[in-house]
Amino acid sequence: MGVGTSVLAIDAGNSKTDVAVVAADGQVVGAARGGGFQPPRVGVEPAVDVLAKAVTRALAQAGVDSVGHVSACLANADLPVEERELAQALRRRGWGTSVEVYNDTFAVLRAGLLEDAEPRGVAVVCGAGINCVGMLPDGRTARFPAIGRISGDWGGGGGLAEEALWHAARAEDGRGGPTALRVALPGHFGLPSMYALIEALHLGRIPQVRRHELTPVLFATAAAGDAVARSLVDRMADEVVAMATVALTRLDLLDEEAPVLLGGSVLAARHPQLDDRVRSLLSEHAPKAEPRVVTARPVLGAALLGLDQAGAPTDTHARVRSHYEGGTHAHLG
């Protein structure tokens, strides 16, 4: 693929999809948002149908039927075999001459790197779940399966909410020690007790999707000094640094200056306790690492990866980044 190729950039998360059509000169000429991408739950083709709704609107806005290259960063593309399967599904849609599928964590990694920087560094994303990837200019990568507890994962927004519920339930019935989460979690939903919250969650009166609302409650409770809540935030920082350190080690970057890009809703919220501990632990375990919080929309990373594939010049990358400018390179702490 030569210079001057248009790109369809797709960033598809569990809860939403972001699509952009980028012209050969780097101008964003079409954009749309759609629903979440969940092939494990609904199947590959129905999940791609959700993407298709947003892609169709973005292509129509751009006044084209297809592009030169499709760069798709997709949630639930956790294993290389899943990336290949999803790439085949996207090729069948005919949206572009060529297709490349990445796990969505690569979008955060690429969005956090400057236009003239080599694709070299590590990204940790902590949103609904947690994942980490690393990349070198020679194409080598470091990654984790990141499919939940069976692959050794802990935390993320969903995991933190579950842990908070576990501790609060045990505090109320006497199996565990005291924690302010016992009152704070049901109070968020206007309920009088953990028993009432457990019942409401179990019977579906509070939808599953609303459990993520408990993560900010956990952080607020930790900031107020609750020991149990603070221990969970500390453990989240430990997990972030453990993943980053392992990825740096695999890529032989532990003893070199290398960016560690931090993204996802939990890390982008810049909670002081979490920020401070991540920075402290990184300075101890990977002293040359350069932590940066990435706040730009991940679709920027998908677009930049596509332009990389197209061999686009630096000014083209800079033009698409300017469209999504928003504090991408804020330093941690």
Solvent accessible surface area in square Angstrom, and as a share of the most:
residue,aa,sasa,rsa
1,M,110,0.49
2,G,48,0.46
3,V,110,0.63
4,G,42,0.40
5,T,22,0.13
6,S,32,0.21
7,V,0,0.00
8,L,0,0.00
9,A,0,0.00
10,I,0,0.00
11,D,11,0.06
12,A,0,0.00
13,G,19,0.18
14,N,70,0.36
15,S,99,0.64
16,K,78,0.33
17,T,0,0.00
18,D,2,0.01
19,V,1,0.00
20,A,0,0.00
21,V,3,0.02
22,V,0,0.00
23,A,28,0.21
24,A,43,0.33
25,D,72,0.37
26,G,0,0.00
27,Q,88,0.39
28,V,26,0.15
29,V,62,0.36
30,G,1,0.01
31,A,39,0.31
32,A,14,0.11
33,R,119,0.43
34,G,21,0.20
35,G,37,0.36
36,G,21,0.20
37,F,0,0.00
38,Q,50,0.22
39,P,14,0.09
40,P,102,0.64
41,R,180,0.66
42,V,62,0.35
43,G,30,0.29
44,V,33,0.19
45,E,68,0.30
46,P,63,0.40
47,A,1,0.00
48,V,0,0.00
49,D,67,0.35
50,V,42,0.24
51,L,0,0.00
52,A,20,0.15
53,K,136,0.57
54,A,0,0.00
55,V,0,0.00
56,T,82,0.48
57,R,117,0.43
58,A,0,0.00
59,L,11,0.06
60,A,75,0.58
61,Q,121,0.54
62,A,23,0.18
63,G,65,0.62
64,V,63,0.36
65,D,133,0.69
66,S,55,0.35
67,V,10,0.06
68,G,20,0.19
69,H,4,0.02
70,V,0,0.00
71,S,0,0.00
72,A,0,0.00
73,C,0,0.00
74,L,0,0.00
75,A,5,0.04
76,N,31,0.16
77,A,0,0.00
78,D,19,0.10
79,L,60,0.30
80,P,65,0.41
81,V,85,0.49
82,E,48,0.22
83,E,24,0.11
84,R,144,0.53
85,E,86,0.38
86,L,4,0.02
87,A,7,0.05
88,Q,98,0.43
89,A,0,0.00
90,L,1,0.00
91,R,127,0.46
92,R,159,0.58
93,R,70,0.26
94,G,46,0.44
95,W,21,0.08
96,G,17,0.16
97,T,127,0.74
98,S,39,0.25
99,V,9,0.05
100,E,65,0.29
101,V,11,0.06
102,Y,29,0.11
103,N,2,0.01
104,D,38,0.20
105,T,2,0.01
106,F,8,0.03
107,A,0,0.00
108,V,10,0.05
109,L,1,0.00
110,R,8,0.03
111,A,0,0.00
112,G,0,0.00
113,L,3,0.01
114,L,85,0.42
115,E,34,0.15
116,D,117,0.61
117,A,42,0.32
118,E,105,0.47
119,P,46,0.29
120,R,58,0.21
121,G,0,0.00
122,V,0,0.00
123,A,0,0.00
124,V,0,0.00
125,V,29,0.16
126,C,0,0.00
127,G,13,0.12
128,A,74,0.58
129,G,39,0.37
130,I,15,0.07
131,N,15,0.08
132,C,0,0.00
133,V,1,0.01
134,G,0,0.00
135,M,21,0.10
136,L,12,0.06
137,P,63,0.40
138,D,99,0.51
139,G,55,0.53
140,R,121,0.44
141,T,65,0.38
142,A,4,0.03
143,R,52,0.19
144,F,33,0.14
145,P,60,0.38
146,A,15,0.12
147,I,82,0.41
148,G,30,0.29
149,R,187,0.68
150,I,156,0.79
151,S,35,0.22
152,G,65,0.62
153,D,21,0.11
154,W,13,0.05
155,G,13,0.12
156,G,0,0.00
157,G,6,0.06
158,G,32,0.31
159,G,22,0.21
160,L,0,0.00
161,A,1,0.01
162,E,81,0.36
163,E,38,0.17
164,A,0,0.00
165,L,19,0.09
166,W,132,0.46
167,H,49,0.22
168,A,0,0.00
169,A,19,0.15
170,R,64,0.23
171,A,18,0.14
172,E,59,0.26
173,D,83,0.43
174,G,60,0.58
175,R,153,0.56
176,G,32,0.31
177,G,49,0.47
178,P,127,0.80
179,T,13,0.07
180,A,53,0.41
181,L,0,0.00
182,R,99,0.36
183,V,95,0.54
184,A,31,0.24
185,L,0,0.00
186,P,2,0.01
187,G,44,0.42
188,H,80,0.36
189,F,32,0.13
190,G,67,0.64
191,L,50,0.25
192,P,121,0.76
193,S,33,0.21
194,M,0,0.00
195,Y,155,0.59
196,A,22,0.17
197,L,0,0.00
198,I,80,0.41
199,E,66,0.29
200,A,6,0.04
201,L,20,0.10
202,H,148,0.66
203,L,106,0.53
204,G,49,0.47
205,R,141,0.52
206,I,14,0.07
207,P,64,0.40
208,Q,128,0.57
209,V,110,0.63
210,R,91,0.33
211,R,56,0.20
212,H,112,0.50
213,E,39,0.18
214,L,0,0.00
215,T,10,0.06
216,P,79,0.50
217,V,22,0.13
218,L,0,0.00
219,F,11,0.05
220,A,64,0.50
221,T,12,0.07
222,A,1,0.01
223,A,84,0.65
224,A,92,0.71
225,G,46,0.45
226,D,24,0.12
227,A,80,0.62
228,V,31,0.18
229,A,0,0.00
230,R,95,0.35
231,S,59,0.38
232,L,8,0.04
233,V,0,0.00
234,D,43,0.22
235,R,108,0.39
236,M,0,0.00
237,A,0,0.00
238,D,52,0.27
239,E,41,0.18
240,V,1,0.00
241,V,5,0.03
242,A,52,0.41
243,M,18,0.08
244,A,1,0.00
245,T,27,0.15
246,V,62,0.35
247,A,0,0.00
248,L,1,0.01
249,T,70,0.41
250,R,125,0.46
251,L,6,0.03
252,D,100,0.52
253,L,5,0.02
254,L,51,0.26
255,D,113,0.59
256,E,80,0.36
257,E,115,0.52
258,A,1,0.00
259,P,12,0.07
260,V,0,0.00
261,L,0,0.00
262,L,1,0.01
263,G,1,0.01
264,G,22,0.22
265,S,83,0.54
266,V,9,0.05
267,L,4,0.02
268,A,34,0.26
269,A,56,0.43
270,R,74,0.27
271,H,42,0.19
272,P,100,0.63
273,Q,30,0.13
274,L,1,0.00
275,D,10,0.05
276,D,70,0.36
277,R,83,0.30
278,V,1,0.00
279,R,108,0.39
280,S,66,0.42
281,L,26,0.13
282,L,4,0.02
283,S,69,0.45
284,E,118,0.53
285,H,90,0.40
286,A,1,0.01
287,P,96,0.60
288,K,102,0.43
289,A,15,0.12
290,E,58,0.26
291,P,25,0.15
292,R,38,0.14
293,V,0,0.00
294,V,8,0.04
295,T,63,0.37
296,A,9,0.07
297,R,95,0.35
298,P,41,0.26
299,V,1,0.00
300,L,0,0.00
301,G,0,0.00
302,A,0,0.00
303,A,0,0.00
304,L,0,0.00
305,L,9,0.04
306,G,0,0.00
307,L,1,0.00
308,D,59,0.30
309,Q,86,0.38
310,A,1,0.01
311,G,45,0.43
312,A,15,0.12
313,P,67,0.42
314,T,73,0.42
315,D,84,0.43
316,T,6,0.03
317,H,11,0.05
318,A,44,0.34
319,R,86,0.32
320,V,0,0.00
321,R,14,0.05
322,S,73,0.47
323,H,105,0.47
324,Y,15,0.06
325,E,117,0.53
326,G,45,0.43
327,G,44,0.42
328,T,2,0.01
329,H,51,0.23
330,A,39,0.31
331,H,123,0.55
332,L,12,0.06
333,G,65,0.63
